[in-house]
Amino acid sequence: MKYKLLMLMLLWSVATIAQKKAITVTEQTITIPATGQQNILHYGFQKGDVVVLNVEPDKPGQTIKLEVQDYTSGAIVYSSQPVKKVKELKLTVPQKLVYKFIISSASDKAIPARLAIKRLPEKEETRHFNSNITWKTIADTTWTTASEKVLVKGELQPVTLVDKTFRVASMANLNPSRVSVPFKLPANTVHWVYWVGVGQQSVEELKNMTKLVTKGASVIASSTVSPVVGFGLGLLPSLPQVNASGNIDYYFMNKQSAEKFVADEEGWKPYTFAQGTGIISDYKKVALSETPKTTDGTLYAVFRNSNTVTGLDITLKIVAFEQEKKYVTKQVRKPLKIEQRQVPVFGE
């Protein structure tokens, strides 16, 4: 008799402790819809939780069905035949997850019912776990591959825009002591190079550099690379430049300023990206980002001879460097279909 009493007290003590550990997830009145529809609820649980579930219709004689699924995998954890109520159903949770509770009926009318879900945490540290979840929309993308021609950077191709020698008369001469040379950059220009030389000696010094870049000529079609082209391609670090003072000034302008400059009228304004005063030779590599945009797409190199009695021969070389358009066939990954779906997010 004493042994039976001791066992009863022990069972009562265990049950009491279990009741104290039980945490209410939800207690609510729900409506179980008529045949063909479902009442669906989602709650999260921690690993080791024991889920305790009760569902009871308000009116006796009604039957219901309950199915519990693992939301992520869709696996059925529990499924019942039509029953009058679900009482103290216990499910042990194998890992942290979301359960989907699906409640339905065979009635042709909606059934009010009482629902209670509790959890018995395995560990004290998970006692305050929040079973409520929120929903986050994510995009599921289905990918495919396709062959496409893709534009890649090709080699730089030099395009000679100006290669000429011209005379600029002295200030005392009846011929113009100011000259304008127009040029237009190609559409795919990356950068351009100019070289200005006064007299034959400057030209000869430039020619003498040709042999220094011949061995790099394979990068372009020509078998002999001019020093100006070689400089623009990076085959030469510099071009001949005489630092002594001379009598030639040069500027770059738009059409309106160039016309005023040549006519020796006031109001001309040079661009500031490149110019020289009192030079014998000069050069520069000009990036497209430095190059001014003009309304007609044309730039004007203008020259002035400030010598009173001596006319001078000027050699001007301008070479633009275009980025070759080269296409290769590649397998490109493309989105075939994008579908939006919602995923549960555990509460904090």
N, C-alpha and C positions, 0 to 999 in steps of 0.2 A: 504493500500500500504506500509506504514511504517512497519507494522507488518510482512508482507511477506519479506520485505527487511531484517528485523532483523533476521528472521528465516533462510534465505539464508546465512547470515553472520555467524550465529551460526553453521550451518551445515558445512560451509566451514572451520571454525575454528576447529571443532572437527576432520574433515577429515585431516586437516593440522597437528594437534597434533598426530593423529594416524599414519600418514606417517613418522613423526619424530621418533615415537617410534619403527617403523618397523625395524627389524634387518635382514639383508640378511643372510640366511643359505647357499644357493647356487644359482648361476646363471650360467648355462652352456648349451652347445649344446650337446644333447644326440642322440643316434641312437636307435630307437624303432625297434626291430628285426621283421622279417617276422612271419607269422602265426606259432603258436606252440612254440614260444620262448618269453622270457620276459626280460625287462630291470628292474633290482631290485636295489633300493637304500635304505640306512638306515640312519636315523638321530635321534638324541635325543632331547627331549624337556622337559621344566620344567613345574611343575604344574601351571595351570592357563594360560599358553601360548595359543595364538590363532595362529594357523598355516594358512598361506595364500599361496595357491598353484596355479601356472599357468603352463599349458602345451599346446604348440601350434605347430603343424607340420609346416615345412618350406613351403611345397607346399599345396595350398588349395585343398579341395575335399577329402583329406585323413581322415580316422576316426581312433580313438584310444579308448582304454579302460583304466580306472584307478581303482586300488583297493588299499586301505590303510588298513594295519593291525597293531594291537598291537603286537609287536614282541614276547613278553613273553607269552601271552595267546593265540595268534593266532586269536583273535577275529577280525572280519571285522568291521572297523570303517566307511569306505565309499567304495561304489562300484558303478561304472557308467555303463550304456549301451554304445554302440559305439557312440562317439561324435566327432565333428570336432575339438573341443579344450576344455580345462578345464580353466575357467577364474575365478579368484578370489574366489576359493573354500576356505572356512574358516572352520577350525576344532578346537574346544576348547579342550585342553588337560586336562583330569581329575586329573592326577598325573604324577610325573616324570617317563618318559618311552621312549622307542624307537619305532618309527613308521617305518614300512616296506612299501615302495612305489613300487607298481608293475604296470608297464606300458607295454601295449601290443597293438597289432593291428591285423586286419583281412587281411592285405595286403600280397601279395606274395613276396613283396620286403621290404627291410629295409627302414624305414622312418626317416629322420633327423628331429629333433624338438628342440624347445627352452624350457628349464625348469627353473622355478624360484620358490624357496621356501623361504618364509620369516616367521618370528615369531614376534608376538606382545606380549611382556612380560606383565604379570599382575602387577608385582611389579618392582620397580626400582632396588631393590637389586639382582634381577635375570637377569638383563639386559645383563650382561657379561657372561652368561652361554654359555659354548662351546657345540654346537650341534654335532660336529664331534665325531665319536666313533672309537674305535679300537676293535680288536677281540682277545679274550683269549681262548686257547684250554683247556678244562677240561675233565676229565674222568668220565663218568657215569657208575657206577658199579651196576650190578644186583647180589644180594646175595642169597645164598641158605644155608640150614642147613643139616648136615649129621652126622651120628653117627660114631664116631671114637674111637679107643683105644688110650688113651693118657698116656704117661709115666709120672708118678708122683714119687716124692721122697718117698721111703719106709723107714723102720726102718734100723738101722745099724746092720749088722750081723757080729759077731766076728768069725774070722778064725784063729785057732792056727797054727802057722808056726813052732815054736820051743818051746819045753818044755822038757828040758833035764838037767841032772847034769853030769859033766865030770871033770876029774882031770887034772890039769896043774902041771907038775912036777917042782921041784926046778931047779935052774940053775946048781947045781952040779950033778943032776941026769942024767942018760943016756937017760931017756925018755924025750920027747919034753917039753920044758918050754914055748913053744908057740903053740897055738891051733887056728884053723880057723873053723868057723861054717857058712856054706852057707845057704841062704834062698832067696826065690823069692816071691814078693808081688803079690796077685791076681789082675786081670785086673781092677776090679771095686773098688780098695782100695781108701778110702777117707783119712784115716790116719792109723798109726800103733803105737804100744806101745811096748817098751822093758823094761825088768827088769833084772838086774844082781845082784846076791847075792853070797857072799863068805862064805862058811862054813854053818853048820847046824843052827846056831842061826839066821842068816838072813832069812832062809827058814821058820823057826818057826814063826818069827815075821810077815811074809807075810801071813801064814796060819791063824794067829789070827785075821786078818782083814776080813776074809770070812763072819763072822756073821754080819758085818756092812753093807754088800751089799745084803744079802739074801732077804730082804724085797723088793728089787728092781728087783728081778729075773724074774718077769713076762714079762719084756721087751725082754727076749730071751727065747729060748726053754728050756735051762737047769734049773733045780730047784735050783742048787747051783752055784752062780756066783763067779768066782775066782776074787781076788782083782785086778789083771792085767786087766781083762775084765771090771770089774766095773769102774776102772779108765778111761779106753778107752771110756766107755759109758757115762761118766760124773757122775756116781753114787758115786765116791770117789774123794775128792779134791787132794789127794796125796797118795803115796805108801811109805812103810817103807824105810828109807834111813839112814845108819849109817855114820855120818860125821867124824868118827875117821880115821886116816891114815891106809892104808893097803899096800899090796904088789902086787895088780893086776892092770895092765893097760889094757884098751880095746880101740879098734878103729873100724871103719867101712871102708871097702876098696872094690876096684874091684878085679877081679880074679888075675890079674898080680901082683898087690901090695901085695895081701894076700899071694901069693906063695913066694914072696921075703921076706916078714915079717916072715913067719913060718921057712924059711930056714936061717934066720938071715943074709940075704944079704942086701947090700945097694941098694937104689933106690926105696924103698917102700914109698908110699905117702897116708896118711889117708884122708878121707873126713872130712870136718870141721863142719858138722851139729850136730855131737854128738861124744863125746869121754870122757874118764876118766883116770886119772893117780893116782895110789896109793889109790884105792878105796876098800871099804868093801861091799858096795851096792850102786846101782845107777839106775835111770830109766828116761824115757822121752817119751812124746807123740810127734810123728813126723808127720807133715802134708805131704801130697803127693807132694805139691809144694816145700818142703825142700829136698825131697828125690832125690838123684842123679840118673840119667839114665845111665845104663851100657849096654855094647854091647850085653851081653848074658842075660840081665834082672835079673841077680843075684847079690845080695849084700853079703858081707862076714863080719861077726862079728869076730874079732881076739882078742886074749887074750895073755898076757905075765905075767908070774910069776917072779918077780924080787927078790924073797926070795932065799937065797943061799942054804939052806938045807931043807926047808919044802915044800912039795907039797901041793897044795890047791885044794879043791873041789869047782867048780863054777856051780851055777844054772843059766841057761839062759832061759827066757821066752819071746817069741816074738808073739804078736797077731795083725793081720791086721783086719781092720774094713771095710767091703764092704757095699756100698749103695745098699740096696735091690731094684731090679727092680720090680716096681709095676705098673700095667696098670689098668686104669678105663675107662669105656665107657662114653663119653661125647658128647653132641650136639655141634658140631663145625660149626661156621659160615664161609662159603667159598665164594669167588667170582665165580659167574656162568658165567657172561659175562661182559666185559668191552668195552664200546663204547666211542670213542672220539667225542666231539662236541665243537662247538665254541659258545661263549657267548659274547654279546657286552659289552664294558666297556666305560663309559662316559669319555670324555676328561676333562682335568683339566682346 
